[in-house]
Amino acid sequence: MTHPTGLYNRKKSLPVGEENKNHVLRLLADLLERASLSTNNAKNIGFIIRSKRNEPEKFVAVCELERVLDDKDLLHELAMNYKFHDRSTAPDSFITQFTKLAKDAYWNRMQDELSLKPPSYNMVIQLIRDIKQSFKSLLRGKNDRALYTVTLLLDEKQLMRDSVQVRNATVLNEFRLIITNLMGMVCCPARDEEIMKLKRETEPIAQLRGIMEVLEKMKYEMANYLLASTRPTIMHYSINYEREKFSEMRATFGRKKFPNTMAWLKRTLSSINRTHSGVVVGDASCSKNFQTVKLIDIHMPEYFVEPYQELIQIEKRYPLPELLEIDAGRLVQLKEQMFRLCACAASMQITFKSVPSMVTHPRRQHLAAQLTIASTNFPVKYNQSEMLKNICSCVLASITEHSQESNGPLITENKKISLHAQIVSINCRTSAYSSVRVQLMAYLKHLLLIENRQHVSFPVEFQDYREQTIELARQFIILVTFNFSVYGSFYLKAVNEG
């Protein structure tokens, strides 16, 4: 039978590769059911599929995954995406506007029911039932005491039996108070401010609407939590599936199918050999000179980190290795993201060197945010030169305002001219850019190689961009670990055989 999300649960005898695929689909269907996401939710919850070949980036809803993507792309995207995307929250999208109109109509109808003489509470009763069900799905198996409290206080039998009592504004207010207090008990600390705002709201419809909006956020967060907890299993099945498909391909084509991959390995590993005097990468007798990291059932030597790092350096324009073509869109985005981050971090460091008082000034945080905005549209709307000019304008405006403050520093026109010249000339060869990128590359490498990542020091040059840096690192690590887990045996053999 077809699952409400559109993911099909097949149980007949299947080839091994197909079985891996169906294991993943069953996991995903069960996950969405546990998160209590309805069919309508499943239409808006999905993944952003990165651009590849000549196809643009696109959103694919969970209920459309199996129809839209071929088997390999489907399992790959499920493994690579660590969280769902909710397209109903995208600003200015048709889906967002349509969803808002539908919700407005629903709440206006409820307001009309409550405005009748006498008021009708039919929609409110059903809403309270829905809220109770949402609590049950969010708490089941995680907080039995809170679940018992929900069951006791939102007694469905009472709602159905004592309709006369429910059709009373006082009782409705009591239920609203009970619900907001329950939400205060079960919500994460990040929602405390929203819960307090709901408790202060006195207008019934506005409060009920706010309650439902917070519960929807909680369901979405629960779906992402469940996806994160399920990811190791999804990764296992996806890796096995791609390994099997790769073995079939190798049996047919051998190495002749992958000239760009072979050139990539040879190019980057030869460079490493030159930096390790007396050590030859691929020489088994020298393997003890290198650290390794275990990825599922294969060990990746540390010298393989550099080949992957080459792929996210914007100035490197070699042909993409065939075995990474499925991640072409991700690699392009990582290149652009890394350049934006390094350009912003380098600009901040240049600014601090010229105007030391900015290091500890409250204006620093605002400037960092402005540089993020100024670089966001690179390279879609702005080229590199235009982006750097935008960044420079933000820096000059900020330090000028800083100099005009009481006890502000003296900033001469010559200093501004020097700052302008340094920032607009930022590129991969300038010392300001290269120095911050070296720190970021070292951070990425340490995250990959050290088992306890909490012990990895965060690069101070990027402290103004911590969230974006951690996101870049997360995406890079997922890509590297997945790709090497699938193709690592082939890479190691190719390196050892020269």
C-alpha positions, 0 to 999 in steps of 0.5 A: 500500500502506498504510504501517505507521503508517497513513499512505497513500501515493497516487500517482494524479493528484489535484487540486492541494490534495489533492496538497499533502496527500499530499506531507505524508503521505508526508513524515511516513510516511518520517520515522517509518520513518527513526526506526524507529518500529514500528506500536505506537510509532505508536499512542502517538506523535502530536499534541495537537489543541487545542480548537476550537469545541465540541470538547475538546482531544484526542490523535490518534495518527499512525496515526489522523491521516488518519481522524480529521481532515478535510483542512484540520485535518490539514495545519494540525496537522502544520504547527503542531505542531513536536514529537510527543507520546508519550502512553505517558509521560503520568502516570496515563493508561490507556495508561501503565498498560497499557504498563507492565503489558505491559513488566513481563510481557515482562521477567518472562518473560525473567527466567524464561527466564534462571532455567531450568536450564540458562538459555534465551537465546532472548529475549536473542538476539532482544533483542540483534538489536533493539538492533542494529537500533535503533542502525542506524536511529539512526546511519544517514547520521549517524555511519558510524564508530559504525555500523561499530563497531555492525555489527562488535561486535554481529555477527548472524551470530555470534549466530545461529551460535554459540548455545552461546557466547551461552548463557553468562552471561559472554558475555551480560555482554560483550554488555551491556558492549559495548552500554552502551559504544556508547550512551556513544559515540552518545548526546547529552550529556543522556543521559550520566547515564542511561548511567553509571547503566546501566553501574553496574547489575549485574543483567542484566534491569534493565540490559537494560530500562534499555538499551531504555528509553533507546533508545526515548527516543532514537528519540522524540528522533530523530523530533522531530529529523526532524520539525523538519528536515522542518517547512519543507517541511510548512509549504510544502505546508500553506500552499499547501493553505490558500491554495487553500481560502481562494481558493475561499472568497473566490470564493464569499463575498467579504469578507462571510464575515469581519466579525470579521476585518475588525473585528479589523484595523480596531480594532487598526490604528486604534489604531496610527495614533493612536500614529504621528503623521502616519503612516497604516497602509495608506498606501503612501507611508508604508510606508517608516516601518515595518519588514517581515519576510519570511515565505516569499514575503510581507512582513509589516509590523511593525504587524501584530504588535500585532493578533496580540498582542491575541489573547493578552491575557486581558482582550481579549474581542472576537469571534475573527477567522474566519480564526483560528478553526482556532487558537481552542484555541491562542489560549486556551491562549496567553492563559492561559499568558501570564497565568500567566507574567506573574502569576508574574514580577510576583509575583517582582518585587514580592517582590524589591522588598520583600525585596531579599536574595531576588534573589541567595538560593538560595531564589529558584529554589525560590520560582519553581518553587513559583509555577509549581506554584501557577498551573498549574491556572488556570483549570481548577481555580482562578479568577484570585483563587484562583490569586493567593492560592495564589501569595501563600501561597507567597511569604509562606511563602518569605520567612518561612523566609528571615527565620528563617535566620541573618542573615536579613532582618527582615520585619515583619507590615506588610511581609507585609500589603503584599505580600499586598495587592499580589499578590492584586490583580494584574491587567492594569491594575496596574503590576507586571503591565503592566510585565512584560507590556510587556517580554514583548510587546516580546520577542515582537515582536523575535523576529518581526522580527529575522532572527537571533533569537540577538541578541534580548535575553531579558527579565530579568523572566522569567529565572526562567521562561526555559523557559516563556517560550521555549515561549510565544514559539515557539508564538506565532511559529509561529501568526503566521507561518503565519496571515499566510503564508496570509492576509497578502495578504488582510489587506494588501489589506483594510488598503490599501482601508480 
